[in-house]
Structures are given as C-alpha cells and as structure tokens.
Amino acid sequence: MKLRIFFILCALTCPVVPAMAHAFLEHASPGAGATPATAPKEIHLEFSEALEPSFSGMDVTDAAGRSMEAAHPVVNGTSMRVSLRPLAAGAYHVAWHAVSKDTHRTEGAYGFTVK
C-alpha cells in the first residue's frame, strides 16, 4: 500500500517533459529520382519541424562532385531553398542536414537527373 501511494505521489509531482521531435524531410522539389525535362533553378525542401538556420543546409553537386549552388541555402521556418547555377543534362546529388529548433539533427541525400 505504501509503495502504491509513493508511485501515485511521484506521478502527481513529477514534471511533464514535452516530446522531442525531429525535422524530417516531407517534400523535395525536384524530388528523389525525378527526371525534369527542364533544369530546375532551385532546390526546395520542406521539413516536418521548424529548422535552426545556423545549423541547417544542403549541398548540390553534379556527377563530378562540383558544387552547383549559386548562393548559400536559405532557411525559413520549415523550408530550405538554394538557388542553382544553370544545370546541364545529367545526374545531380542533393545532400541535406537539418537541425530542428529542439536541436535534433537529421540528414539525408537523394539524386535527380536533368534530361
């Protein structure tokens, strides 16, 4: 009986800690495996949580590993965008890393091909 009362008191007096979430990629344009007929002018990623701009970013490279970004990525809320140099036909690789406002880091990569 005393043990039951102890656990009830603990449950009533312990602080509630909010669940921590991660910023997962929900949408990418162009998407993974896409084959757009015209070269995109930017990559746009949407995440499930707000991002910390100072610690989030992406790299876009061609098949030879050359950087194809025309500027630094811009992070605004749940969105990350980067302007691209003119892309020729070929394969491209997008690698991203995101830190959510609660400081959890996620990362990923995918490819797309311009016709």
N, C-alpha and C positions, 0 to 999 in steps of 0.2 A: 504494500500500500504506500509506504514512504517513497519507494522508488518511482511509483506512478505519479505521485504528487511532484516529485523532483522534476521529472520529464515534462509535466504539464507546465510547471513554473518556467522551465528553460524555454519551452516553446513560446510562451507568452512574453518573455522578456528579451529574447534574442532578437537582434536587429534583422530586418529583412534586407537581403542583398539583391539588387536587380540583376537579372540575367544579362550576361555579356554576349554581345553579338559580333559577328564578323562581317566585313564588307565583301560579299560575294558578287561576282560578275553576273549580271542578269541579262544584259543585251550588248551586242557589239555590232558596229556598222563600219566597214563591211564585216560580216560575221565569219566565224570559223569555217574554212573550206569554201568560202564564197568565190565565185569567178565573175566579177563585174566586167561588163563589156567596155566600160569607160573607167579610167583610173580615178579613184577617189581623191578628193582634195584634202580630206582629213579622216582621222580615225576617231570615232566617238564610242566611248564605253559608258555604260550605266551600271551602277552598283546598288546593292540592297541596303546599304547604310551610308550615311554622310562620311566623307573622307577628310583626312587631315592633309591639306595641300602640301605642307612642307615635307612630308614623308611618303607621298604617293607619286607615281609617274609611270611612263611607258617608253619603250624603245621600239622603233620600227626600222627594220633592216631589209635590204634586198638579199638575193641569193648569195652574193659575195660577202655579205656581212657589213655592207656600207650603210651608215645611218641615212634615213630618208626623211627625218623630221626637218621642217622648215623653221620651227620655233620650239620653245620649251612647252611641255604639256601644260594645259590649264585645267585646274581642278576647281569645281564649283558645286558644293553640296554633294550629291550622289553621282555627279557627272565628271568625266575626264575626257578631254579632247586634245588632239595635237594636229596642227597643220602639217601638210606633207609637201615635199618638193614634187615636181612633176614626175609621175611614175611611168616607166616604160612597161611594155608587156613583160610578164614574168612573175616569179614567185616572191612573196614577201612574208616576213615574220613579225609578229607583234608580241612583245613580252611586256607584261604589266606587273606592277606591285602596288598594293593599296593598304593603307593603314587607316582603320576606322577611327572615329573620334574617341572610342574607348580603348585605343592603342593596340588592337589586334591586327596582325599583318596577314594578308593573303597575297598570293601571286599566281600567275598563270601565263600561258602563251598559246598562240594559235597561228595558223597561216592562212593566206588567201592568195589568189592568183589573178592577175590582170590579163585579160585576153589580148 
